[in-house]
């Protein structure tokens, strides 16, 4: 099961990175998964500044499907994360982080 999650993460990162058409120093992708919807955000660091209004060409529907698939795989393992964060800097390893409360809940 862990190998299936790893494959899904690889697909997810490949889709994200292939959809970025400009050089960057770092990327951070975040998805907050709710029961009936999800919120996704991509921030690139370009010339030392974080930019959230970057143009991408990835398929948002496919991206959403992969995140749902990863979440379902995690649930089967008993792991109910709410937020997925993927970070990457060219030449470094892709890093993932899981948060177990929605961002709004963290503010309370």
N, C-alpha and C positions, 0 to 999 in steps of 0.2 A: 504493500500500500504506500509506503514512504517513497518507493521508486516511481509510482504513478504520480504522486504529488510533485516530485522533482521534475518529471517530464512536463507536467502541466505548467510549472513555474518557468521552465525553459521556453515553452511555447509562448507564454505570457510575455516574458522579457524580449524574446525575438520579435514579437508583434510590436511592442512598444518601441524598441530601438530602431526597427526598420521604418517606423513611421515618423522618425525625427530627421528632418532634412537640413540640419545646420550643425556646425560644430558646437560642442559644449564641453564644459569642464566637469560638470556633475549633473546627474538627473535624480529627481526624487518623484516617484509615482505613488500616489496614495488612493486607496479605495476604502470607503466606509460602507460596509454591507449591512443593509436593513432587511426586514422580512420581504417587502414588496418592491424595493428599489435599492439603488446604490449611488453614491456620490464619488466621482473620480476626479483627481486633480493631478496635473503634471507640472513640475517646476524644474526649469533648467537653470544652471548657473552658467552664464555667458559673460566673459570679460569681468569676472568677479562679482557680478550682480545677479540676483535671483529674478527670473522672469517666468511668470505664470501664463502670459498671453502668447504662447508660442504656437506656431502653426504646425499641425501634425497631419499625417495622411493615413494613420491606422484606422482600421475598421472598429468603430466603437461598439457595435453589436457583438462582434466576435470577441473583443476584449471583455465585455460584460459576461459573455457565455463562459469564457475561460476562468474568470474570477469566481463565478457561480460553481463551476466544476471543481475548482480548487477548494472552495469553502465546503462543498458537499463531501469531498474526499477527506477533509480535515474532520468534519462532523462524524464520519464513519470511524475515525480514530479516537473520538471523544474530545476533540479539540475545537471549541466553539469560539474562534476569534471573531472580532467585529471589524477590525481595521487591518488592512494589509498595506505595508509600506515597502517599496522596493527602491533601493538606492544603488547608484553605479557611477563610477568615475572611470573614463577610458583608461585601460591598462590595469585596472584593479578588478577584484572579484565583485560579482553582484551580491548585494546583501539584502536579506529580507528581515522584516520585523513584524510581529503580530501583536496587536493591542486587543485586550479582551473587554473593553468598554467603548461605546461610541464616544466620539469627541465631545458632544454636548454633555454627556454624563460626566466626563472628566472635569467640566467646568463647575459642576455643582458642589 
